[in-house]
Amino acid sequence: MVTVGYHASHEQAPPSALLDSVRHAEASGFAAAMCSDHLAPWSRRQGHSGNAWVWLGAALQATSAIPIGVVTAPVQRYHPAVAAQAIASLGELYPGRFWAALGSGENLNEHVTGERWPDKATRDRRLLETVEVIRALLRGEEVTHHGLVVVDRAQLWSLPATPPMLLGAAVSASTARTVAIWADGLITVDRPIDELRPVIDAFRTCGGEHKRVAVQVQLSWAATDAEALEIAHEQWRTNVFSGELAWNLETPAQFDAASEHVRPEDVRKHVCVSADLGVHLDWLQQIAALGIDELYLHHVGGAEHQRPFIDAFAEHVLPELRS
């Protein structure tokens, strides 16, 4: 049975509103939650980007049982020893309820350090070094490392009894093959089934056969199809670009400029848009049929759209997915 979780979008709502939403999601029957760690939103229209780590502590305290995870990039904006300490502390505070998915990052968030943004191959090597450092620190080892990542005699002094799971974030089959080597699971984003299946298959055939697989699903639901499409186009048209462009743009203003000519129908290729809950259920069931373990539902509307979405999907969609 697939676990259905709620995605809290820091780019689109203030932390206080997201806290209310995640509490309401748990009370309504969502069995898990996740968020992404951003310093900047994808668009000025989205207009938010609270600190994910501060919010995670509040969210885990404000909910009673659900696991909550984060997709983060501890490679430039964070030193891996700092990220490892945060992971360890949340794992010690909330045993079995926190996980982190590690990725190679986006220039949108990382350029603020003033360091040069490296090419994809270098970013991937840097992530592998980062993972090795974090895992060693979570084992209680003292770590010194000199490579793309530099660490000098780092050690964590407050450790959880069991280290939190470290997933790998991937949107391509080639990255999925790489993270299968080191990750406890895979998290990716939805797309047409013929594009999503190769990513999952690559992970499973290269070492991830018995590991967890999670998919974050972007959707837009409203009273009418026209309203749902308007919401998706207004909020999410900056998120339709290929990885090469999306990972390298630097500011929300650049994303807004790049998306100036994105049409509403273009957004449909990346977001499940419909007023019909049956359409959303069918799409989610197709993804679940790939044998995944977790679905995280992200309504791409702002804070004002979250409670109606949670209520409607909890009543009409979650029971069908569970069965």
Buried (B, 14 or more C-beta within 10 A) or exposed (E): EBBBBBBBBBBBBBBEBBBBBBBBBBEBBBBBBBBBBBBBBBBEBBBBBBEBBEBBBBBBEEBEEBBBBBBBBBBBBBBBBEBBBBBBBBBBBBEEBBBBBBBBBBBBBBBEEEEEBBEBEEBBBBBBBBBBBBBBBBEEEEBEBEEBBEBEEBEBEEBBEEBBBBBBBBBBBEBBBBBBEBBBBBBBBBBEEEEBBEBBBBBBEBBBEEBBBBBBBBBBBBEEBEBBBBBBBBBBBBBBBEEEEBBBBBEBEBBBEBBEEBEBEEBBEBBBBBBEBEBBBEBBBEBBEBEBBBBBBBBBBBBEBBBBBBEBBBEEBBEEBEE
